[in-house]
Amino acid sequence: MPSNKATAAAPIVTGVLLAGTAAREVVQTGLEIWTMLALTGGLSAVAVGLGVLTDLGGFDSDSDSDGCRDRTTIALAGLAPTSIAVGAGIVLA
């Protein structure tokens, strides 16, 4: 089983790269929906990575007392890859 540092590295690195690329595009071309989506995805990925790295509540794989996962974690975990995929496709195109 990989450590938290190894698990958190991928979303942090990917998020920083995507957010940096999107921020550069925002400065050069102005605000567009696609670059804002890429920026949001990058920042969400960084947030998920930092949550895993620091063991914040809701970012672990354990279930709560009701057997349901934290909805905030699920929302962030779903937003990050969706925004990264769409944003990266638009920025790289």
BAFI-3210 file (N, C-alpha, C; in Angstrom, 3 decimals, decimal comma, padded with zeros to 6 digits):
// residues 93
n [1|2|3|4|5|6|7|8|9|10|11|12|13|14|15|16|17|18|19|20|21|22|23|24|25|26|27|28|29|30|31|32|33|34|35|36|37|38|39|40|41|42|43|44|45|46|47|48|49|50|51|52|53|54|55|56|57|58|59|60|61|62|63|64|65|66|67|68|69|70|71|72|73|74|75|76|77|78|79|80|81|82|83|84|85|86|87|88|89|90|91|92|93]
n.u [000,844|000,696|002,272|000,825|002,111|003,059|000,645|-000,636|000,957|000,524|-002,084|-001,459|000,792|-000,229|-002,405|-001,129|000,346|-001,741|-003,303|-001,429|-000,944|-003,522|-003,863|-001,911|-002,988|-005,336|-004,264|-003,091|-005,149|-007,506|-010,558|-012,190|-014,658|-013,606|-010,942|-011,289|-012,562|-010,496|-008,683|-010,162|-010,354|-007,641|-007,031|-008,825|-007,785|-005,343|-006,323|-007,520|-005,229|-003,709|-005,464|-005,386|-002,686|-002,420|-004,140|-006,770|-010,120|-012,541|-011,158|-010,150|-010,332|-012,154|-015,471|-018,182|-020,236|-022,757|-022,248|-021,919|-020,035|-018,312|-019,981|-018,836|-016,218|-016,669|-017,792|-015,642|-013,726|-014,940|-015,251|-012,634|-011,223|-012,979|-012,950|-010,232|-009,876|-011,592|-010,666|-007,920|-008,053|-009,171|-007,317|-004,975|-005,695]
n.v [-001,172|002,167|005,076|008,004|010,266|009,516|008,916|011,395|012,944|012,777|014,077|016,638|017,496|017,306|019,052|021,510|021,904|022,046|024,172|026,225|026,405|027,112|029,543|031,081|031,184|032,622|035,111|035,810|035,641|036,411|036,018|033,005|030,478|027,900|028,058|028,880|026,643|024,785|025,944|025,752|022,956|022,288|023,546|022,169|019,592|019,992|020,622|018,177|016,532|017,788|017,398|014,611|014,319|015,672|014,278|015,197|015,285|013,282|012,749|010,260|006,672|005,433|004,708|006,717|006,784|006,126|004,611|005,888|007,802|010,909|013,636|015,975|015,230|013,404|015,099|016,899|015,062|014,145|016,492|017,338|015,402|015,581|018,315|018,580|016,852|017,983|020,652|020,323|019,176|021,299|023,403|022,314|021,975]
n.w [000,000|-000,945|000,495|002,131|001,161|-001,365|-002,614|-002,575|-004,182|-006,997|-007,653|-006,707|-008,214|-010,852|-010,618|-010,028|-012,388|-014,322|-013,293|-013,403|-016,181|-017,044|-015,674|-016,908|-019,484|-018,932|-018,270|-020,719|-022,693|-021,500|-019,532|-020,026|-020,349|-020,550|-019,765|-017,159|-016,155|-016,384|-014,584|-012,214|-012,019|-011,720|-009,263|-007,630|-007,788|-006,509|-003,971|-003,238|-003,213|-001,171|000,941|001,213|001,821|004,289|005,871|006,351|007,600|005,966|003,636|003,735|003,221|004,795|005,971|007,238|010,251|009,275|007,096|004,729|002,400|002,833|001,483|000,526|-000,065|-002,120|-004,016|-004,513|-005,391|-007,688|-009,184|-009,671|-011,504|-013,705|-014,425|-014,928|-017,129|-019,134|-019,141|-019,722|-022,243|-023,721|-023,301|-024,371|-026,971]
ca.u [000,000|001,542|002,116|000,028|002,908|003,064|-000,723|-000,980|001,847|-000,042|-003,035|-000,833|001,616|-001,123|-003,175|-000,263|000,636|-002,941|-003,679|-000,445|-001,226|-004,780|-003,639|-001,162|-003,946|-006,231|-003,514|-002,832|-006,349|-008,659|-011,413|-013,043|-015,237|-012,771|-009,756|-011,726|-012,810|-009,179|-008,150|-010,931|-009,936|-006,290|-007,092|-009,516|-006,838|-004,398|-007,044|-007,651|-003,893|-003,350|-006,333|-004,835|-001,376|-002,541|-005,123|-007,951|-011,311|-013,300|-010,313|-009,672|-011,199|-013,072|-016,847|-018,628|-021,074|-023,920|-021,809|-021,866|-018,840|-018,541|-020,424|-017,877|-015,104|-017,125|-017,947|-014,303|-013,069|-015,571|-014,993|-011,227|-010,879|-013,807|-012,416|-008,900|-010,018|-012,153|-009,763|-006,679|-008,384|-009,373|-006,068|-003,993|-006,181]
ca.v [000,000|003,353|006,023|009,187|011,198|009,040|009,025|012,811|013,626|012,836|015,175|017,932|017,851|017,518|020,265|022,688|022,078|022,489|025,507|027,163|026,585|027,846|030,919|031,742|031,447|033,693|036,369|036,120|035,768|036,855|034,988|032,175|029,400|026,706|028,259|028,899|025,245|024,176|026,496|025,135|021,558|022,248|023,879|021,069|018,482|020,355|020,500|016,750|016,052|018,303|016,724|013,270|014,467|016,115|013,423|015,937|014,454|013,149|012,357|008,892|005,697|004,854|005,188|007,294|005,898|005,694|003,812|006,736|008,639|012,338|014,176|016,971|014,508|012,849|016,221|017,344|013,998|014,098|017,745|017,447|014,742|016,088|019,602|018,364|016,266|018,968|021,793|019,942|019,009|022,609|024,178|021,707|022,004]
ca.w [000,000|-000,997|001,599|001,810|000,364|-002,750|-003,124|-002,719|-005,131|-008,348|-007,870|-006,454|-009,375|-011,987|-010,357|-010,163|-013,813|-015,022|-012,818|-013,940|-017,609|-017,164|-015,223|-017,977|-020,565|-018,485|-018,378|-022,124|-023,528|-020,728|-018,943|-020,862|-019,540|-020,596|-018,931|-015,762|-015,801|-016,188|-013,338|-011,127|-011,925|-011,159|-007,838|-006,951|-007,677|-005,448|-002,691|-002,924|-002,857|000,157|001,911|001,428|002,452|005,673|006,545|006,780|007,670|004,738|002,522|003,900|002,569|005,766|005,921|008,501|011,045|008,503|005,966|003,541|002,323|002,963|000,198|000,067|-000,662|-003,387|-004,952|-004,917|-006,147|-009,006|-009,891|-010,082|-012,770|-014,802|-014,837|-015,499|-018,468|-020,050|-019,226|-020,415|-023,655|-024,339|-023,256|-025,268|-028,365]
c.u [000,889|001,273|001,255|000,799|002,913|001,679|-001,094|-000,164|001,205|-001,068|-002,418|-000,034|000,744|-001,914|-002,364|000,042|-000,582|-003,353|-002,705|-000,667|-002,490|-004,610|-002,876|-002,091|-004,915|-005,536|-003,359|-004,103|-007,572|-009,483|-012,255|-013,527|-014,300|-011,522|-010,125|-012,030|-011,491|-008,549|-008,852|-010,528|-008,561|-006,287|-007,812|-008,590|-005,811|-005,068|-007,196|-006,298|-003,461|-004,200|-005,840|-003,525|-001,481|-003,544|-006,304|-009,160|-012,052|-012,481|-009,771|-010,675|-012,189|-014,463|-017,209|-019,616|-022,296|-023,536|-021,741|-020,588|-019,239|-018,883|-019,468|-016,697|-015,486|-017,273|-016,592|-013,607|-013,690|-015,288|-013,578|-010,937|-011,713|-013,260|-011,037|-009,017|-010,524|-011,200|-008,495|-006,939|-008,537|-008,076|-005,045|-004,410|-005,833]
c.v [001,234|004,285|007,196|010,163|010,790|009,186|010,475|013,505|013,789|013,962|016,552|018,383|018,158|018,811|021,525|022,951|022,616|023,892|026,562|027,454|027,405|029,303|031,715|032,088|032,573|035,040|036,776|036,414|036,289|035,680|034,306|031,028|028,206|026,868|028,338|027,476|024,515|024,658|025,885|023,678|021,409|022,527|022,795|019,872|018,759|020,204|019,042|016,186|016,520|017,673|015,326|013,361|014,810|015,293|014,201|015,015|014,433|012,706|010,948|007,935|005,051|005,454|005,808|006,340|005,390|004,807|004,589|007,572|010,107|012,921|015,225|016,306|013,947|013,959|016,716|016,311|013,838|015,330|017,803|016,704|015,220|017,393|019,464|017,826|017,281|020,134|021,480|019,759|020,336|023,398|023,623|021,754|023,280]
c.w [000,000|000,180|001,154|000,944|-001,103|-003,376|-003,397|-003,796|-006,505|-008,520|-007,620|-007,673|-010,588|-011,820|-010,516|-011,632|-014,567|-014,593|-013,340|-015,412|-017,812|-016,744|-016,277|-019,145|-020,196|-018,627|-019,841|-022,915|-022,795|-020,228|-020,014|-019,993|-019,463|-019,742|-017,461|-015,277|-015,551|-014,879|-012,130|-010,926|-011,321|-009,664|-007,039|-006,765|-006,584|-004,078|-002,278|-002,489|-001,480|001,249|002,232|002,196|003,933|006,483|007,102|006,766|006,343|003,556|002,685|003,271|003,530|005,599|007,261|009,174|010,277|007,325|004,667|003,571|002,424|001,593|-000,342|-000,624|-002,022|-004,422|-005,438|-005,773|-007,528|-009,835|-010,437|-011,386|-013,956|-015,333|-015,468|-016,918|-019,476|-020,238|-019,977|-021,906|-024,374|-024,393|-024,235|-026,734|-029,079]
res [m|p|s|n|k|a|t|a|a|a|p|i|v|t|g|v|l|l|a|g|t|a|a|r|e|v|v|q|t|g|l|e|i|w|t|m|l|a|l|t|g|g|l|s|a|v|a|v|g|l|g|v|l|t|d|l|g|g|f|d|s|d|s|d|s|d|g|c|r|d|r|t|t|i|a|l|a|g|l|a|p|t|s|i|a|v|g|a|g|i|v|l|a]
***
